[in-house]
């Protein structure tokens, strides 16, 4: 029993060293494989779009965006896209308000991520997000949807926190 404590103390640094060497799951930073891009291109061509209106102090801005409703659609998002139409994008509606977190894994183009409360008000915008990064972009409060548009479009159109967003089956614009 008296040998136990010295052995334990000798083994502790070895155990700590092994714990410090555990493998982290790192996602590849390389562009996606051709097969992944082909699957994404097939999905992209079949996507239906809905109208989305963003009301700013300067007026209304119309977008024609794809919807990401299923878990698979939401997981894939705008990955593998090489471009977006000027007034295109994607909306991610949620069943209930929640804190949202998005990243840019396999996303080839910069995006503006517009976080939208249940009343249609924009809480915050992650502007010109960096392609391929694993950095996360967060809503500043619980949101009912996230609208992704081309990077820089929000600034170009004067879209900012406090503006309103509307889409079919979503919140209505204020009168």
N, C-alpha and C positions, 0 to 999 in steps of 0.2 A: 504494500500500500504506500510505503514511503517513496518508492520509485515512480509512482503514478504522477505526482505533481511535476517533477523535473521533466518527465517525458512529455507531459501535456504542454509545458512551457516551450520545449524544444519543437514540438509539432505545430504550435500555433503559427509561427512565421511561415512555415511551409503551406499550411492551409490557407492563410491569407494571400500568399503569392498565387496559389492556384485559383482562388476566387477572383483575383485581379486579372487573370488571363482568360476569363470566360469569353466565348465567341459572341460578339454582338452581331445581330442580324442587320447587315448593311444592304441597302437597296442599291442596285447598280445606277451609276450616274450616266452611263452610256446611252445613246439614243436607242430606241426599241428595235427589235429584230424585224426584218421584212415581213415575217409571218404575222406578227402582232399588228403591224401597220395595215396589212391586207384585211384582217378581221375588222379593225376599226374603220377602214374605208367602206367596207360593206355595210356596217352598221350606220355610218354617217349618211350614206345615200338613201337609206330607208327611213330616216328620222322625220317625224312630223313636227311642225312648228306651231306655236301659238303667238298671238300678239301680246306684247308687254308694253305698257306706257309708263314712262317716268315723268312726273310733273315737277318742274323746277320753277324758280322765280322767273326765268326767262321764257317759259312755255313748256309744252309737252314734247317729249321725244319718244318716237315709236321704234320698237324693236320687234323682230320676228325671230323667236328663239325656240330651240329644242327643249323638251322637258326631260328631266332625269327623275323618274318616279320610282322604278324598281331598285332594289339594292344593287343589282349589277350595273344599271344605268348610272346610278349615283357613284359607284366605285370607279367606273371608267371615265365619266364626265367628258371633258374635252381632250383627254389624252390622245396622242398620236396625230392631232390635227396640225396641218402645216399652215393653215390660214383660217380666217373667219370672215364672213361678209361684214361690210361696214356696220350694218345695223342688225347683225346676227349675234348669237350667243347661246347660252343655256341657262335654264332656271331649275333649281333644285328645291321643290316644295316639300315641306315636312308635314307630318300628321299633327304635330303639336309644337308649340314654341320650345326651342332648346338652344343651348349654347352650341355654336357650330365651329368646326375646325376643318380647314381645307389645306391641301398641299399641292405641289406642282409636279409630282412624279410623272415622268413620261409625257408631260405637257410641253409641247414644242414652241408655243408662242406665249408672250406675256399677256396677262389678263388683268382686268379690274374685277375684283370680287365685291359685290354690293350686298351687304347683309340687311335683311328686311324684317321688321317686327310684324306681329299679327295685324296691326292696324295699317300696314302698308308703308310706314315711315322707315326711311333708311337710318340704321343705327351708326354704321361706319362703313368705310370702303378701304379694302386693301388694294392699293393702286400699283399698276404695272409690276405685277408679281414676276419673279424671276423664273424662266423656264428650267425644268428638270430639278429644281431644288426640293429638298425634303423639309425645308422650313415650313412651319405651320402658320396659317393666317386664321385669326379668330374673330368671332363676333364679340362685340363689347357687351352684349346682353342677349337674352334668349330671342331667337328669331324664328320666323315661320318659313323663310325661304332665303336662298342665296342666288343672285343673278350674276352670271359671269359674262362679261363683254370684252371686246378687244382692249388690250392694255393701252391706256391713255385716252380712251373714248370718254370716260367719266369727266376728266378734266377738260377735254375739248368741248364737251356739251354743257359744262357747268353743273354737273350732277354732284351733289354733296349730301352729307348727313343732314337729316331733317326734311329732305325731299320725299315725295310719295311715289309708290310703285303700285301698279294695278295689272291684273291679268285675269283671264276667265277662271272662275272658281277660286279666285284669290280676293284680296281686299279691294274695295272700290276706291276711286279717287275722291277726295273731298270736294264738295260743291263750291 
